[in-house]
Amino acid sequence: MIAALFLALVTFVSPDDARQEAEARKNALEQGKLCARATVESDAETLVDMLIPSILKRAGGREVMIKTLRAGMDDMKARGVAYEESTVEPVSSLARDGFTDYCILPTKLVMTLGGKRATVKGCLLGASRDAGKTSKFIDASKGEPFVRKLLPEIPKELVFPAVEKPKIEKIETS
């Protein structure tokens, strides 16, 4: 009897949980795409507004981080680096720790410099404290050990993609 009641309860709860997870994955992807677009457009304000709050605080706050990002973007532009595209793939890993849902979104960034094109595969780590309605992010492309130093609270179950070297190719000119 207890087993049947438990099975009925799990069956009753599961569709809601599945819908909530699907919605959280969809929201994380949409918000991750905003980060990608902000990267290509050198939109420091949007990138900072989408940053995980504890990282933003550690960096000195919103204004300091915007200034730092703008300086980095200006330096890259002065050296001839141009972003061609930035894409985000659907959530590849999802885990919960307490009141926070975490996810990994694989990314690809394509940039050019001096007649060469670099394709960099990486990922974003997303964190949501409102059941996946909104997420804040950090670039996790340096790999799991680096990210865990910054955010030791992230669940061990979260699976990070392997760090890959950038693919560099010569741009063919006509």
C-alpha atoms as one frame of an Amber mdcrd trajectory, in Angstrom:
protein
   0.000   0.000   0.000   2.741   2.462   0.942   4.668   1.596  -2.240   1.560
   2.271  -4.352   0.975   5.596  -2.590   4.629   6.580  -3.132   4.415   5.626
  -6.824   1.228   7.681  -7.218   2.873  10.652  -5.521   5.990  10.424  -7.724
   3.835  10.081 -10.822   1.769  13.095  -9.765   4.800  15.298  -8.990   7.029
  14.287 -11.890   5.206  16.105 -14.732   5.451  19.400 -12.840   9.123  18.801
 -12.102   9.762  17.905 -15.742   7.963  21.042 -16.940   9.847  23.212 -14.468
  13.182  21.725 -15.556  12.327  22.178 -19.244  11.344  25.796 -18.586  14.543
  26.410 -16.587  16.657  24.954 -19.423  14.837  27.123 -21.987  15.251  30.271
 -19.869  18.943  29.585 -19.249  19.540  29.136 -22.981  17.715  32.374 -23.864
  19.610  34.323 -21.213  22.903  32.703 -22.224  22.257  33.898 -25.773  21.932
  37.435 -24.396  25.440  37.056 -22.962  26.697  35.831 -26.334  25.150  38.780
 -28.154  26.539  41.214 -25.566  30.004  39.746 -26.108  29.899  40.243 -29.882
  28.460  43.751 -29.453  31.000  44.658 -26.716  28.100  45.525 -24.405  29.880
  45.673 -21.053  26.779  46.811 -19.140  24.706  43.798 -20.168  27.569  41.387
 -19.454  28.038  42.845 -15.974  24.293  42.792 -15.264  24.260  39.075 -16.136
  27.246  38.219 -13.919  26.859  35.984 -10.850  26.470  38.460  -7.933  29.205
  36.989  -5.707  31.710  37.304  -8.571  30.572  40.862  -9.284  30.970  41.797
  -5.625  34.446  40.228  -5.482  35.442  42.217  -8.600  34.600  45.511  -6.904
  31.000  46.069  -7.952  29.130  47.038 -11.082  30.906  50.273 -12.035  34.389
  48.862 -11.447  33.590  45.766 -13.487  32.096  47.777 -16.371  35.226  49.936
 -16.460  37.467  46.836 -16.397  35.508  45.103 -19.161  35.457  48.213 -21.356
  39.222  48.625 -20.969  39.751  44.997 -21.976  37.396  45.313 -24.938  39.064
  48.549 -26.071  42.497  46.929 -25.797  41.412  43.939 -27.877  39.863  46.207
 -30.499  43.042  48.319 -30.643  45.041  45.121 -31.262  42.720  44.271 -34.164
  40.635  41.541 -32.528  37.099  41.394 -33.913  34.334  39.115 -32.672  32.497
  37.439 -35.547  30.037  35.273 -33.667  29.242  33.829 -30.287  26.832  30.947
 -29.898  25.366  29.128 -26.921  24.100  25.558 -26.981  21.359  24.065 -24.794
  22.090  23.121 -21.190  24.426  20.128 -21.021  24.403  19.663 -17.245  22.046
  20.715 -14.470  22.402  20.379 -10.682  20.936  21.903  -7.520  22.593  22.943
  -4.295  20.275  24.246  -1.614  18.286  27.108  -3.101  20.417  27.499  -6.232
  20.077  25.711  -9.562  23.266  25.541 -11.624  23.685  24.726 -15.288  26.382
  24.424 -17.917  25.809  25.915 -21.372  28.438  25.014 -24.020  29.621  28.005
 -26.057  31.554  28.806 -29.198  33.246  32.145 -29.858  34.702  33.028 -33.252
  37.090  35.969 -33.542  39.589  37.282 -36.045  43.031  38.827 -35.683  45.736
  39.507 -38.229  44.407  37.359 -41.058  43.540  34.456 -38.757  40.302  33.166
 -37.342  40.147  31.577 -33.907  37.281  29.349 -32.810  37.147  28.911 -29.060
  34.876  26.337 -27.460  33.993  26.872 -23.841  30.995  27.152 -21.562  28.972
  29.379 -19.309  28.060  28.417 -15.770  24.573  29.655 -14.955  23.117  30.063
 -11.476  19.457  30.642 -10.646  17.893  31.307  -7.257  14.320  31.536  -8.570
  13.721  28.013  -9.894  15.232  28.788 -13.294  13.245  31.890 -14.197  16.387
  34.031 -14.337  20.048  33.075 -14.348  23.306  34.874 -13.733  26.481  33.648
 -15.412  30.225  33.334 -15.370  32.457  32.319 -18.249  33.596  28.842 -17.220
  35.828  28.250 -20.247  38.975  28.014 -18.114  37.653  24.741 -16.759  36.199
  23.171 -13.692  39.172  23.586 -11.290  39.339  27.335 -11.983  35.578  27.770
 -11.553  35.494  25.725  -8.332  38.134  28.054  -6.832  35.812  30.995  -7.505
  32.587  29.196  -6.571  33.392  26.267  -4.256  29.697  25.773  -3.452  28.728
  24.491  -6.903  27.498  20.894  -6.840  29.971  18.105  -7.577  27.369  16.546
  -9.934  27.744  19.430 -12.393  29.599  18.162 -15.465  31.929  20.608 -17.210
  33.076  20.045 -20.785  36.775  19.388 -21.353  38.862  22.495 -21.954  39.832
  22.651 -25.617  42.598  24.597 -27.306  41.362  27.249 -29.741  41.187  26.203
 -33.375  43.238  28.676 -35.417  42.933  28.917 -39.189  44.222  31.291 -41.811
  41.547  33.428 -43.439  41.527  32.902 -47.175  41.598  36.153 -49.130  40.374
  36.434 -52.700
